[in-house]
Amino acid sequence: QGPDGNSPDWIELYNAGTETVDLTGMYLTDNLNDPTRWQFPEGTTIGPKGYLIVWAARNGGELYATFGLDANGEEIGLFDSDGVTLIDSVTYVKQIQDVSYGRSPDGGSSWNYLLSASPGYSNHEPQVESEPSVLSFVLLFAVLIIAGVVVFMGGRNR
């Protein structure tokens, strides 16, 4: 959830370095041909090995970009304060609702769908859950019921 209680799209920036990065005056955009769509406000920083969430909701507070994200895919770019120098970008394809898409490991070159969102924390490698989940138990229970009905109905038809 965002600070306003809604669940807007979000973009997470990660500082892989050992020094704080000042984003003041830099730009974030959802169109690489329009690099100055939204400018970071004065005093926006990311500490070493730190994370920063920007809400992509067109309205809201200080760290709400003036654009939303297209679920069918688009591009996101981070430009230097000159509005010309591209620092980083990603072009993504159709998104899956409520599934994050990010670099794994943090700051790496590989982009993946992530099984669990981790805003403000390290991205985890996409992998099958090792702990059984409630959904796993529900699915197992449903399979057992269906198998029981099939066996019962099969026995009645003989």
C-alpha positions in Angstrom: 0.0 0.0 0.0 1.1 3.5 -0.7 1.2 6.2 2.0 -2.4 7.3 1.1 -3.8 3.8 1.7 -4.3 3.0 -1.9 -2.3 0.4 -3.9 -0.7 2.3 -6.8 2.0 1.0 -9.1 5.5 1.7 -7.8 9.0 1.9 -9.0 11.9 1.0 -6.7 15.4 2.4 -7.1 18.4 0.7 -5.5 21.8 2.3 -4.7 24.4 -0.5 -5.1 27.2 1.9 -4.1 28.9 2.7 -0.8 28.0 6.4 -0.9 24.7 8.2 -0.6 23.2 9.2 -4.0 21.5 12.6 -4.3 18.6 12.4 -6.8 17.7 16.0 -6.5 16.8 17.4 -10.0 17.1 14.0 -11.7 14.2 12.7 -13.8 12.1 9.6 -14.0 10.0 8.9 -17.1 7.8 6.2 -18.7 8.8 7.4 -22.1 12.5 7.5 -23.1 11.6 10.1 -25.8 10.3 12.4 -23.1 13.0 12.2 -20.4 11.8 15.1 -18.2 8.3 13.7 -17.3 8.8 13.9 -13.5 11.6 15.5 -11.5 12.8 14.3 -8.1 12.3 16.9 -5.4 15.0 18.7 -3.5 16.7 16.5 -0.9 15.7 13.1 -2.4 18.5 10.7 -1.6 19.2 7.0 -1.4 21.7 5.8 1.1 24.4 3.1 0.4 22.8 -0.3 -0.4 19.4 1.6 0.1 16.1 1.6 -1.6 13.7 4.3 -2.6 10.0 3.8 -3.7 8.4 6.2 -6.2 4.7 5.8 -6.5 3.5 5.9 -10.1 0.0 7.3 -9.5 -0.2 10.6 -11.3 -1.2 12.3 -8.1 -0.4 12.2 -4.5 2.5 13.3 -2.4 6.1 14.3 -2.9 7.3 11.0 -4.3 4.3 10.4 -6.6 5.4 10.5 -10.3 3.2 12.4 -12.7 2.6 9.2 -14.7 1.2 5.8 -14.2 2.6 2.5 -15.4 1.0 0.6 -18.4 0.3 -3.0 -17.4 0.7 -4.0 -21.1 4.3 -2.9 -21.0 6.4 0.2 -21.6 9.8 1.7 -20.6 11.0 3.4 -17.5 14.1 5.6 -17.5 16.2 7.5 -15.0 17.9 10.6 -16.4 20.5 12.8 -14.9 19.5 16.4 -14.0 20.6 17.6 -17.5 17.5 15.8 -18.8 19.7 14.2 -21.5 22.0 11.6 -19.9 20.3 8.3 -19.4 21.5 6.7 -16.2 19.4 3.5 -16.3 16.3 2.1 -18.0 14.1 -1.0 -18.4 11.6 -1.9 -21.0 9.1 -4.4 -19.7 6.4 -6.5 -21.2 2.9 -7.3 -20.1 2.7 -7.4 -16.3 1.0 -9.9 -14.1 -1.4 -8.3 -11.6 0.1 -8.0 -8.1 3.4 -9.6 -9.2 6.6 -7.6 -9.1 9.2 -7.4 -11.9 12.7 -6.5 -10.9 16.4 -7.1 -10.9 17.5 -10.2 -9.1 19.9 -10.0 -7.4 19.6 -6.3 -6.5 21.5 -4.1 -9.0 22.2 -7.0 -11.3 21.5 -7.2 -15.0 18.9 -9.9 -15.0 15.2 -8.9 -14.8 12.6 -11.4 -13.5 9.1 -11.7 -12.2 9.4 -12.0 -8.5 7.3 -14.4 -6.5 6.9 -11.9 -3.6 7.1 -8.2 -3.7 9.7 -6.7 -1.4 9.4 -2.9 -1.6 12.2 -1.3 0.4 14.0 -4.6 0.8 16.2 -6.9 -1.2 14.7 -8.8 -4.2 14.8 -12.5 -3.8 15.6 -14.9 -6.6 12.4 -16.2 -8.2 11.9 -19.7 -6.9 9.3 -22.1 -5.7 8.4 -21.6 -2.1 10.1 -24.0 0.2 7.6 -23.5 3.0 4.1 -24.9 2.4 1.6 -22.1 2.0 -2.2 -21.9 2.8 -2.8 -22.0 -1.0 -0.8 -25.2 -1.3 -3.0 -26.8 1.4 -6.2 -25.6 -0.2 -5.1 -26.9 -3.6 -4.1 -30.3 -2.1 -7.4 -30.5 -0.3 -9.3 -29.7 -3.5 -7.4 -32.4 -5.4 -8.1 -35.0 -2.7 -11.9 -34.2 -2.8 -12.0 -34.4 -6.6 -10.1 -37.7 -6.5 -12.5 -39.0 -3.9 -15.5 -38.1 -6.0 -14.0 -39.7 -9.1 -13.2 -42.9 -7.1 -16.7 -42.9 -5.6 -18.5 -42.3 -8.9 -16.3 -44.9 -10.6 -17.3 -47.5 -8.0 -21.0 -46.7 -8.5 -20.8 -47.3 -12.3 -19.5 -50.8 -12.0 
